[in-house]
């Protein structure tokens, strides 16, 4: 079995699998990837690729959620008062 890994960040020897794992474990932006893996700390050429992985993950996550939301066309707005709650006897 041959596994070929594409390097995202040559300066820090970070490959695509490491980036994908970091995103799967909660990295949500380039700052998170930089803190965890060092992506974008040196020459910065990897930042665009890292953002592409983040965007792809965001698209995967948002699509099922948006499809599961109910139609909110008939929303009812309820105003809450700030007065203390009244006791019901």
C-alpha positions as CSV (number, residue, x, y, z in Angstrom):
1,X,0.0,0.0,0.0
2,X,1.4,3.4,-1.0
3,X,0.2,6.5,0.6
4,X,1.1,9.8,-1.0
5,X,0.7,12.9,1.2
6,X,0.8,16.4,-0.3
7,X,2.7,18.9,1.8
8,X,0.7,22.1,2.5
9,X,3.4,23.8,4.5
10,X,7.0,23.0,3.4
11,X,8.6,25.3,6.0
12,X,7.0,23.3,8.9
13,X,6.6,19.9,7.0
14,X,2.8,20.0,7.5
15,X,0.9,17.7,5.1
16,X,-2.7,17.7,4.0
17,X,-3.7,14.9,6.4
18,X,-2.5,16.9,9.4
19,X,-4.5,19.9,8.2
20,X,-7.6,17.8,7.7
21,X,-7.2,16.2,11.1
22,X,-6.8,19.6,12.8
23,X,-9.9,20.9,11.1
24,X,-11.8,17.8,12.1
25,X,-10.7,18.3,15.7
26,X,-11.9,21.9,15.9
27,X,-9.7,24.3,13.9
28,X,-12.0,26.8,12.4
29,X,-9.7,29.4,10.9
30,X,-6.1,30.1,9.8
31,X,-5.3,31.4,13.3
32,X,-6.3,28.0,14.8
33,X,-4.2,26.1,12.2
34,X,-1.2,28.5,12.8
35,X,-1.4,27.9,16.6
36,X,-1.7,24.1,16.2
37,X,0.5,23.3,13.2
38,X,2.5,26.4,12.5
39,X,0.9,26.9,9.1
40,X,1.6,30.3,7.7
41,X,4.2,31.3,10.2
42,X,7.2,31.5,7.9
43,X,6.9,32.3,4.2
44,X,3.1,32.3,4.1
45,X,2.7,30.5,0.8
46,X,0.7,27.8,2.4
47,X,-2.0,30.1,3.8
48,X,-4.1,30.0,0.6
49,X,-4.1,26.2,0.6
50,X,-5.0,26.0,4.3
51,X,-7.9,28.4,3.7
52,X,-9.1,26.2,0.9
53,X,-9.2,23.2,3.2
54,X,-11.1,25.3,5.8
55,X,-13.6,26.5,3.2
56,X,-14.2,23.0,2.0
57,X,-14.9,21.8,5.5
58,X,-17.2,24.7,6.2
59,X,-19.2,23.9,3.0
60,X,-19.5,20.3,4.1
61,X,-20.7,21.2,7.5
62,X,-23.2,23.9,6.5
63,X,-24.9,22.1,3.7
64,X,-26.6,19.3,5.9
65,X,-27.6,21.8,8.6
66,X,-29.2,24.2,6.2
67,X,-31.2,21.3,4.6
68,X,-32.4,20.2,8.0
69,X,-33.8,23.6,9.0
70,X,-37.6,24.1,8.9
71,X,-39.1,26.7,6.7
72,X,-39.1,29.9,8.8
73,X,-41.5,31.8,6.6
74,X,-44.2,32.0,9.2
75,X,-42.2,33.1,12.2
76,X,-44.1,34.6,15.1
77,X,-42.3,37.3,17.1
78,X,-43.1,37.3,20.8
79,X,-42.1,40.3,23.0
80,X,-40.9,39.3,26.4
81,X,-41.5,41.8,29.3
82,X,-38.8,42.7,31.7
83,X,-41.2,42.8,34.7
84,X,-41.0,40.2,37.4
85,X,-42.9,37.0,36.8
86,X,-46.5,37.0,38.1
87,X,-47.5,34.1,40.2
88,X,-50.4,32.1,39.0
89,X,-52.8,30.9,41.8
